[in-house]
């Protein structure tokens, strides 16, 4: 079941599950915990979780106003600029390794929620090693595609920065 989480929904149990999922995904480190705990409580952000019938979180996505993210990511990606056009930045998609199909469904859910708010542009940094960059490019045809060969915030893996209009 997909659920849009509000700041009050981030009980200690939910926070622990989301952070553990992020660490297991291979892109979050212990040093990221404080950053993400702040993001959970920011009412401008969109947090969506996928839980199985037992209440275990198997997928999580965070979307933030693009300009907020651009300020945070300037050192990692100096080409990421603030925008005069309202848009959201997909900050992280984390999925249990046994539930890979949930990732694209989380992206669809966040796009629906942002579109309901009257915003249709998105930006994101996509992993290359798991092929998410190609899936997003094929489905949504972003106008801006830029490769970062060694994205130092995530194990120096290659990432693509994507930006465009995503409408469902």
C-alpha positions in Angstrom: 0.0 0.0 0.0 1.3 3.4 -1.0 0.9 6.2 1.6 1.8 9.9 1.6 3.5 10.5 4.9 3.1 13.7 6.8 5.6 14.9 9.3 3.5 13.5 12.2 3.6 10.0 10.6 7.3 9.7 11.1 7.2 7.8 14.4 10.5 6.4 15.6 9.5 3.0 14.0 8.9 4.6 10.6 12.1 6.7 10.8 14.1 3.6 11.6 12.6 1.6 8.8 13.1 4.3 6.2 16.7 4.9 7.3 17.5 1.2 7.3 16.0 0.9 3.8 18.2 3.8 2.6 21.3 2.2 4.1 20.5 -1.2 2.5 20.0 0.4 -0.9 23.7 1.3 -0.9 23.3 5.1 -1.4 22.8 6.3 2.2 25.5 6.3 4.8 25.4 6.9 8.6 26.3 10.5 8.0 23.1 11.0 6.0 20.7 10.2 8.9 20.5 13.7 10.4 19.9 15.2 6.9 17.0 12.8 6.1 15.5 13.2 9.6 15.2 16.9 8.8 13.6 16.1 5.4 11.0 13.9 7.0 9.7 16.8 9.1 9.7 19.5 6.4 6.0 20.0 5.4 7.0 21.3 1.9 8.5 17.9 1.1 6.6 14.9 -0.3 7.4 11.6 1.4 5.7 8.4 0.1 6.2 4.9 1.5 5.2 1.5 0.2 4.3 -0.9 3.0 3.5 -4.6 2.8 0.6 -6.1 4.7 2.7 -6.4 7.8 3.5 -2.7 7.9 7.1 -3.2 6.8 8.3 -0.4 4.5 9.7 -1.9 1.3 10.0 1.4 -0.7 10.3 5.1 0.0 10.6 8.2 -2.1 11.3 11.8 -1.1 10.6 14.8 -3.4 11.5 18.3 -2.4 11.1 21.8 -4.0 13.9 21.9 -6.6 15.3 25.2 -5.3 15.7 23.9 -1.8 17.6 20.9 -3.2 19.7 23.1 -5.5 21.0 24.9 -2.4 21.9 21.6 -0.7 23.5 20.0 -3.7 25.5 22.9 -5.1 28.9 21.5 -3.9 28.1 18.0 -5.4 26.6 19.4 -8.7 27.5 23.0 -9.4 25.6 22.9 -12.6 22.3 22.3 -10.8 20.8 25.8 -10.6 17.7 27.3 -9.0 14.7 27.6 -11.3 12.1 30.3 -11.8 9.7 27.6 -12.9 8.2 25.7 -9.9 9.4 22.1 -9.9 10.2 19.3 -7.5 13.5 17.4 -7.1 13.3 13.6 -6.5 15.8 13.4 -3.7 15.8 9.6 -3.2 14.1 6.5 -4.2 14.9 3.5 -2.0 13.6 0.1 -2.6 14.1 -3.3 -0.9 16.3 -5.4 -3.1 13.6 -8.0 -3.4 11.0 -5.5 -4.4 12.6 -3.8 -7.4 9.3 -3.2 -9.3 8.2 -0.8 -6.5 10.7 1.8 -7.6 8.9 2.9 -10.7 5.6 2.8 -9.0 6.9 5.1 -6.3 8.1 7.5 -9.0 4.6 7.4 -10.6 3.0 8.1 -7.2 5.2 11.1 -6.5 4.5 12.5 -10.0 0.7 12.1 -9.4 1.0 14.0 -6.1 3.1 16.8 -7.5 0.8 17.1 -10.6 -2.2 17.4 -8.2 -0.4 20.4 -6.7 -0.2 22.0 -10.1 3.5 21.4 -10.7 4.7 19.4 -13.7 8.5 19.8 -13.8 10.9 17.6 -12.1 14.6 17.2 -11.6 16.6 14.3 -10.2 20.0 12.6 -10.1 19.5 8.9 -11.3 21.8 6.0 -10.6 23.3 4.5 -13.8 24.4 1.1 -12.3 20.9 0.0 -11.7 19.5 1.3 -15.0 17.0 3.7 -13.4 18.4 6.5 -15.6 17.4 4.7 -18.8 14.0 3.7 -17.5 13.2 7.4 -16.6 14.6 8.7 -19.8 12.5 6.3 -21.9 9.3 6.8 -20.0 9.4 10.6 -19.5 11.8 12.0 -22.1 13.5 14.7 -20.0 14.7 17.8 -21.8 18.0 18.0 -19.9 20.2 14.9 -19.5 23.7 15.4 -18.1 26.1 12.6 -16.9 28.2 13.0 -13.8 30.8 10.3 -14.1 31.7 10.1 -10.3 28.9 11.4 -8.1 30.9 11.6 -4.9 27.9 11.6 -2.6 26.9 8.1 -3.7 30.0 5.9 -3.8 31.5 7.8 -6.8 29.1 6.0 -9.1 28.0 7.5 -12.4 24.7 9.4 -12.1 22.6 11.2 -14.7 21.0 14.6 -13.8 17.6 14.7 -15.5 15.2 17.6 -15.8 11.9 17.9 -17.6 8.1 17.9 -17.6 6.6 14.7 -16.2 2.9 14.4 -16.5 0.6 11.5 -15.8 
